[in-house]
Amino acid sequence: MALEEYKGVFVFAQQVDNVLDGVAFELLGKGKDLAKDLDTDVTAVLIGSGIKGLADQLAEYGADRVIVVDDPELKDYRTEPYAHALASVINEYKPEIMLVGATAIGRDLGPTVSARVKTGLTADCTVLEIGDFPLVAVPGKEADQKHKQLLMTRPAFGGNTIATIACPDNRPQMATVRPGVMQKIAPIAGAKANIVEFNPGFTPNNRYVEILNIVKAVKNTANIMDAKILVSGGRGVGSKENFKLLEDLAEVLGGTVSCSRAVVENGWLPVDLQVGQTGKTVRPQIYFAIGISGAIQHVAGMEDSDLIVAINKDEDAPIFDVADYGLVGDLNKIVPALTAALKAEMQAK
Ligand SMILES: Cc1cc2nc3c(=O)[nH]c(=O)nc-3n(C[C@H](O)[C@H](O)[C@H](O)COP(=O)(O)OP(=O)(O)OC[C@H]3O[C@@H](n4cnc5c(N)ncnc54)[C@H](O)[C@@H]3O)c2cc1C
């Protein structure tokens, strides 16, 4: 593999039903940072049927070029035609880096494609940066240290440690990235990208599954990744019924209730509301952590919130290490008092 032939940062721009997934914009934001460090540009790979119209949106969020693979076979996501499309783009355009969102589609597509183009993939990354590999040169083997590598960081061993992984001998360097972790840029209205149409040809075979029916789940839970204020509860809330205290606080603040995994495991709230390593990564303006101990797997999903307020009866709870404001005491007393005070404040205005 001639590594020097591989250039540019590529981002898989996931769309479903002609609507781009937010993670596509987040990856473009990160892709721009990486491209700057590598002195290269960012290409979005848009795959689907009748989707060319989405290219301008990708330009507004930072794509310098959009490669469009448009074919009726790509109308709904299926592993085989999508993997063929993306692997063909990689073989033709030889990117140095290929980023895919760690969505249900991306988790299927990314590894399939990496195997096909014979490179490695680091799944579920939370940090991506350009740097040296090994991070510190081995004494006496300084010349072996490689520069300008993609350093891909992700939780490992059940979240008990953080691993930084590189792919120095193969290209592209591939990663899937958790939605909500990277930041999109402020859109540049009217920005235009260089649009390239590419169709590798699709010949259905026995791996082209036939979709008989698509049943869409009706969601009646809020998308906690979009919330500006989250009132999050943990096992300390004590019961499903007691979440009423948090709902009242959220209502006064115009916020949304979310929770720790312990709450989901107890069946008090649905998994859609779980924050953390195996839940959602959130970045609200205010995050209330109420009766949440602050386990590393929870903190991984909320530590980038602008302001963190923790309420816990244990003054040594690790959540206070990441909190901007901490209240030590019984949530059953503090939360209703806070709600009442905020209500009174608002009525006085
Ligand atoms: C691979 C893996 C992935 C995981 N992923 C996630 C994840 O995505 N999200 C997640 O949240 N966890 C995750 N976990 C679980 C995580 O390790 C913790 O077990 C979990 O976060 C604990 O939830 P908690 O803080 O609600 O409960 P606890 O740890 O039991 O904490 C309850 C807290 O409430 C406080 N409290 C109790 N009563 C009151 C009261 N009356 N007033 C005030 N405070 C009170 C206690 O002092 C305590 O600090 C994961 C674990 C593993 C191994």
The ligand as an SDF file (V2000), in Angstrom:
LIG
                    3D

 53 58  0  0  0  0  0  0  0  0999 V2000
  -19.4910   -0.8370   30.1420 C   0  0  0  0  0  0  0  0  0  0  0  0
  -20.3230    0.0670   31.0160 C   0  0  0  0  0  0  0  0  0  0  0  0
  -21.0320    1.0900   30.4300 C   0  0  0  0  0  0  0  0  0  0  0  0
  -21.8050    1.9500   31.2210 C   0  0  0  0  0  0  0  0  0  0  0  0
  -22.5010    2.9670   30.6230 N   0  0  0  0  0  0  0  0  0  0  0  0
  -23.1660    3.8440   31.3910 C   0  0  0  0  0  0  0  0  0  0  0  0
  -23.8550    4.9610   30.8310 C   0  0  0  0  0  0  0  0  0  0  0  0
  -23.9070    5.1420   29.6090 O   0  0  0  0  0  0  0  0  0  0  0  0
  -24.4790    5.8200   31.6590 N   0  0  0  0  0  0  0  0  0  0  0  0
  -24.4750    5.6730   33.0080 C   0  0  0  0  0  0  0  0  0  0  0  0
  -25.0700    6.5220   33.7070 O   0  0  0  0  0  0  0  0  0  0  0  0
  -23.8550    4.6170   33.5760 N   0  0  0  0  0  0  0  0  0  0  0  0
  -23.2260    3.6940   32.8090 C   0  0  0  0  0  0  0  0  0  0  0  0
  -22.6370    2.6270   33.3880 N   0  0  0  0  0  0  0  0  0  0  0  0
  -22.9110    2.3680   34.8150 C   0  0  0  0  0  0  0  0  0  0  0  0
  -22.0570    3.2030   35.7470 C   0  0  0  0  0  0  0  0  0  0  0  0
  -20.8490    2.5100   36.0130 O   0  0  0  0  0  0  0  0  0  0  0  0
  -22.7910    3.4010   37.0940 C   0  0  0  0  0  0  0  0  0  0  0  0
  -23.1240    2.1480   37.6300 O   0  0  0  0  0  0  0  0  0  0  0  0
  -24.0560    4.2380   36.9680 C   0  0  0  0  0  0  0  0  0  0  0  0
  -23.7900    5.4440   36.2690 O   0  0  0  0  0  0  0  0  0  0  0  0
  -24.5620    4.5690   38.3670 C   0  0  0  0  0  0  0  0  0  0  0  0
  -25.7530    5.2690   38.2760 O   0  0  0  0  0  0  0  0  0  0  0  0
  -26.1750    6.2930   39.4180 P   0  0  0  0  0  0  0  0  0  0  0  0
  -25.1170    7.3320   39.5900 O   0  0  0  0  0  0  0  0  0  0  0  0
  -27.5390    6.7230   39.0900 O   0  0  0  0  0  0  0  0  0  0  0  0
  -26.2770    5.3240   40.6830 O   0  0  0  0  0  0  0  0  0  0  0  0
  -25.3410    5.1650   41.9580 P   0  0  0  0  0  0  0  0  0  0  0  0
  -23.9240    4.9870   41.5750 O   0  0  0  0  0  0  0  0  0  0  0  0
  -25.9670    4.1470   42.8040 O   0  0  0  0  0  0  0  0  0  0  0  0
  -25.4340    6.5850   42.6660 O   0  0  0  0  0  0  0  0  0  0  0  0
  -26.5740    7.0730   43.3040 C   0  0  0  0  0  0  0  0  0  0  0  0
  -26.1820    8.3960   43.9550 C   0  0  0  0  0  0  0  0  0  0  0  0
  -27.3230    8.9790   44.5340 O   0  0  0  0  0  0  0  0  0  0  0  0
  -26.9550    9.5610   45.7590 C   0  0  0  0  0  0  0  0  0  0  0  0
  -28.1840    9.6370   46.5800 N   0  0  0  0  0  0  0  0  0  0  0  0
  -28.9100    8.5990   47.0850 C   0  0  0  0  0  0  0  0  0  0  0  0
  -29.9910    9.0570   47.7430 N   0  0  0  0  0  0  0  0  0  0  0  0
  -29.9460   10.4230   47.6540 C   0  0  0  0  0  0  0  0  0  0  0  0
  -30.7760   11.4660   48.1290 C   0  0  0  0  0  0  0  0  0  0  0  0
  -31.9000   11.2110   48.8370 N   0  0  0  0  0  0  0  0  0  0  0  0
  -30.4270   12.7520   47.8840 N   0  0  0  0  0  0  0  0  0  0  0  0
  -29.2800   13.0340   47.1850 C   0  0  0  0  0  0  0  0  0  0  0  0
  -28.4630   12.0800   46.7070 N   0  0  0  0  0  0  0  0  0  0  0  0
  -28.7910   10.7810   46.9260 C   0  0  0  0  0  0  0  0  0  0  0  0
  -25.9030    8.6340   46.3350 C   0  0  0  0  0  0  0  0  0  0  0  0
  -25.0750    9.3270   47.2630 O   0  0  0  0  0  0  0  0  0  0  0  0
  -25.1480    8.2120   45.0790 C   0  0  0  0  0  0  0  0  0  0  0  0
  -24.0450    9.0740   44.8470 O   0  0  0  0  0  0  0  0  0  0  0  0
  -21.8590    1.7590   32.6280 C   0  0  0  0  0  0  0  0  0  0  0  0
  -21.1220    0.7220   33.2000 C   0  0  0  0  0  0  0  0  0  0  0  0
  -20.3630   -0.1100   32.4230 C   0  0  0  0  0  0  0  0  0  0  0  0
  -19.5740   -1.1980   33.0610 C   0  0  0  0  0  0  0  0  0  0  0  0
  1  2  1  0
  2  3  1  0
  2 52  2  0
  3  4  2  0
  4  5  1  0
  4 50  1  0
  5  6  2  0
  6  7  1  0
  6 13  1  0
  7  8  2  0
  7  9  1  0
  9 10  1  0
 10 11  2  0
 10 12  1  0
 12 13  2  0
 13 14  1  0
 14 15  1  0
 14 50  1  0
 15 16  1  0
 16 17  1  0
 16 18  1  0
 18 19  1  0
 18 20  1  0
 20 21  1  0
 20 22  1  0
 22 23  1  0
 23 24  1  0
 24 25  2  0
 24 26  1  0
 24 27  1  0
 27 28  1  0
 28 29  2  0
 28 30  1  0
 28 31  1  0
 31 32  1  0
 32 33  1  0
 33 34  1  0
 33 48  1  0
 34 35  1  0
 35 36  1  0
 35 46  1  0
 36 37  1  0
 36 45  1  0
 37 38  2  0
 38 39  1  0
 39 40  1  0
 39 45  2  0
 40 41  1  0
 40 42  2  0
 42 43  1  0
 43 44  2  0
 44 45  1  0
 46 47  1  0
 46 48  1  0
 48 49  1  0
 50 51  2  0
 51 52  1  0
 52 53  1  0
M  END
$$$$
